[in-house]
Amino acid sequence: MKFRRRAGNVAREEVFLNLTSMIDVIFVLLLFFVVTTTFIRPSQMKVELPEAVSGTPPEASEQKPLEVAISADGTFSLNGQVLVKSDLATLMTALQKESEGNNNLPLTISADGKATHQAVVTAMDAAGKLGFSQLRITTVEPQASP
């Protein structure tokens, strides 16, 4: 069967689909997935940290040195005084009080070999937030095998 079109001025409606709201939803979803995605996967490898074979001793200075010592259980001490709490705020307060606001003093971090990396990073973070620029980390030379 063949249908005839009517002759005359019959206006055809154009079909228009508004995609603006759909594009907005897609961008919101994309932003959500980007924000919630983890890009760094922790490594499951065991790493044996090397000993320092060589190094240079620190230069002698007339300034009062600050030494942060970290024990194997993560306890902080500053110039021989054990801190009450082992957190960032307490360490920052103690460093600020001991240095009397002078962040040009040399700061040495001495960490036990079995101390966690988090404790060492906390000490470095406290020094960085207070503006210390002369930061040293002490190491031990390996003993010669007989």
Residue pairs with C-beta under 8 A, 6 or more apart in sequence:
51 139
51 140
51 141
51 142
52 139
52 140
52 141
53 141
53 142
54 141
55 139
55 141
58 106
58 108
58 136
61 106
63 104
63 105
63 106
64 105
65 105
65 106
65 107
65 108
66 78
66 79
66 95
66 98
66 99
66 105
66 106
66 107
66 108
67 78
67 79
67 80
67 107
67 108
67 109
67 110
68 76
68 77
68 78
68 91
68 95
68 107
68 108
68 109
68 110
68 123
68 127
69 76
69 77
69 78
69 80
69 110
69 111
70 76
70 109
70 110
70 111
70 112
70 115
70 119
70 120
70 123
71 77
71 112
71 115
72 112
72 113
72 114
72 115
74 86
74 115
74 116
74 118
74 119
75 82
75 83
75 86
76 82
76 83
76 86
76 90
76 91
76 94
76 119
76 123
77 83
78 91
78 94
78 95
78 98
79 98
81 94
83 90
83 91
83 94
84 90
86 119
87 122
88 122
88 125
88 126
91 122
91 123
91 126
92 126
92 129
92 130
95 107
95 126
95 127
95 130
95 132
96 130
99 105
99 130
99 132
103 130
103 131
103 132
103 133
104 133
104 134
105 132
105 134
106 134
106 136
107 127
107 132
107 134
107 135
107 136
108 136
108 137
108 138
109 120
109 123
109 124
109 127
109 135
109 136
109 137
109 138
110 137
110 138
111 119
111 120
111 123
111 137
111 138
113 140
120 137
124 135
127 135
